[in-house]
Amino acid sequence: QDTPTEIGVGVSIEPITPAVSRRLRVPEGRGGAVVADVSPRSPAVGALTPGDVILAINGTAVASVGDVTTRLERTGVGTLVRVLVWRQGSEQVAVFRKR
């Protein structure tokens, strides 16, 4: 199986498999990746949690691990990152400052 991808903000993500999509009841055709782990030193601690499905970053929908990584790389250090996530059956917005 794919190992989690570290996305540079102390967060690692994994691809969304059909099984994960069904288990988390992710809306059809949405989501770029699922959060696998958040480092205790990550700026995203308290914003993102393992099991969150990343739907969009800064208003741009993501459809793969590569999309998520690219969007975050394009976000400048010190700027706020708005992440639309699917958590426990609903959309929620998580915000953290990239550092």
BELCOR-V540116 format. One record per residue. RES is the residue in three letters. PHI is phi in degrees with one decimal (none if undefined). Layout:
RES;PHI + RES;PHI
//
This chain:
GLN;none + ASP;-61.2 + THR;-83.7 + PRO;-59.0 + THR;-100.3 + GLU;-79.2 + ILE;-106.1 + GLY;85.1 + VAL;-125.1 + GLY;74.9 + VAL;-125.0 + SER;-114.5 + ILE;-128.9 + GLU;-129.7 + PRO;-63.0 + ILE;-87.4 + THR;-86.8 + PRO;-54.4 + ALA;-65.5 + VAL;-63.0 + SER;-58.3 + ARG;-67.5 + ARG;-62.9 + LEU;-91.7 + ARG;53.8 + VAL;-73.0 + PRO;-56.4 + GLU;-48.4 + GLY;73.8 + ARG;-116.9 + GLY;101.5 + GLY;-106.2 + ALA;-168.8 + VAL;-113.4 + VAL;-70.5 + ALA;-94.0 + ASP;-157.6 + VAL;-126.7 + SER;-65.7 + PRO;-59.1 + ARG;-96.2 + SER;-68.6 + PRO;-66.5 + ALA;-89.9 + VAL;-58.2 + GLY;87.0 + ALA;-100.9 + LEU;-105.8 + THR;-133.5 + PRO;-53.4 + GLY;99.5 + ASP;-65.1 + VAL;-99.9 + ILE;-81.4 + LEU;-98.7 + ALA;-156.0 + ILE;-127.5 + ASN;50.2 + GLY;85.7 + THR;-106.9 + ALA;-63.1 + VAL;-119.6 + ALA;-125.8 + SER;-159.9 + VAL;-58.0 + GLY;-61.1 + ASP;-59.8 + VAL;-60.2 + THR;-61.0 + THR;-61.0 + ARG;-60.8 + LEU;-69.8 + GLU;-62.6 + ARG;-80.5 + THR;-87.6 + GLY;-69.1 + VAL;-61.8 + GLY;89.8 + THR;-95.6 + LEU;-77.0 + VAL;-110.4 + ARG;-102.0 + VAL;-115.6 + LEU;-85.3 + VAL;-122.4 + TRP;-101.7 + ARG;-135.4 + GLN;50.3 + GLY;85.8 + SER;-149.8 + GLU;-80.1 + GLN;-138.7 + VAL;-106.4 + ALA;-109.4 + VAL;-127.7 + PHE;-148.4 + ARG;-98.4 + LYS;-71.7 + ARG;-136.9
//
